[in-house]
Amino acid sequence: MAAIVGQNAGQSLMFEGLGTFTLLASAPVAGLYQVQGNISLPLLRDGPGPSQYAGGAGPSSVQATVKNNGSNVMVGIAGATGFSTQVTLAAGDALTVVLSSAATEDVGTNVIKTTATVSLI
């Protein structure tokens, strides 16, 4: 994969929490881009066993959705620890990732941490 020039292009980006995050504010050139991310899910426990999650609740249900100019490109599986997709962008296109969850484990002291990269293939 070739590195690309432009805001956030080819850089490792880090996000904390849930919300909408910019992966690429404006694609510098048209082409096929690789988008990858790793998500650190909450692991705080209040019991001795590995299946005891914070507050006695269930596992994380963070879901990553990659969007091109606001339209869904990829919708990830809830609770997955990462995402990867390829998308064809026109010059000037914006690329974002939305991290969402309905689980209480995914907010507060159990902050979600995400590292993502975008590269021109």
N, C-alpha and C positions, 0 to 999 in steps of 0.2 A: 504494500500500500504506500502511496506517495503522501507526504505531508502536504498540507494546503496552507495557503497564506490568507489571512483574514481574521476577524475577531473570533476567538475561540477555536479556530480551525487547527486540528492536529494537537491541541493542548489537552492535558488531562484536567478535567473540570471536577470540582467537588461541591456537593450540595448537602445541606442538612435539613431534615424534616420533610414534611409533605408540602405539595404545591406545584406550581408551574415554573420550570426552569429553562433558561435559554441555552441551547446547545450550540447553535450557530445563528447569530443575529442576521447575517446576510451572506449567503453562499457567494464566494468570490468568483467562481466559474461554474458553468453547467457541467453536470456529470453524475456518475454513480458514486454515492457516498456510503461508507460503512459506519454504522452507529453501534456502539457497545457500551454497556454499563454494568457495574457491580453494585449491589445493594446490600448494606449491612443491616440486618434485621434485628429487632430487640431480642435480647437474651437474658434480661434481668429475671431472677427467680425469687420466690418467697418460700420455697420448699426445698427439701434435699434432693429430690429426684429430677432427672433431666426433662421430665414432662411437666414440671411445675413452672408455669409462666407467671410473670408479675401479676399480682392481684388475683391469682387463681384462675385467670381467664385463659383463652386459647392462644394459638400461635398467631404470628403476624399475618396480615392479609394485604400488604402493600401491593399495589398493581401499577406497573409502569405503562404509560401510553405515549408513544412517539408521534409527534404531529408535524406536518409540513404545511406551513401557512394556515394553521388551525384545523386542518383535516387529518383524521387518524391515518397513520401509516402502519402502526403496529400496536396491538393491545396485548400486553403480557398476561401471564398467569398469576393470579393472586398468590402471594407468599413466595414467589420465585426470588432467588438471590441475584438475578441479573437479567439482562436483556440484550438482544443483538438483532439487527436488521440491516438491510440495504435499501436505499431509497435514491431515486433519480431526482435531482434538483436542478432547477433553472438558476442562472445567475440572479442573485438578489433574494432567493427564497429564504424563509426563516424556518428553523428547526427547533422544536421545543420537546421537553419530556414532562409529562404530568405524573406525579407520584401521588396516588390517592389510596385511602383505606377507610373502612368503616370500623376497624378494630381499635378499641381503646389502648391496646398494647403499643400502638404505633405513634402515640402522641406523648407529650410530657417528658418525663425523665428517660423514656425509652426512645430517644431520637433516632430517626432513620438517617443513615449516612450513605451517600451515593457518589461514586466516581464514574465519569463517563468520558468517552472520546469520540470524535468524529474525524474520519479520514477520507480523502478522495481515493477511490480505487483506480 
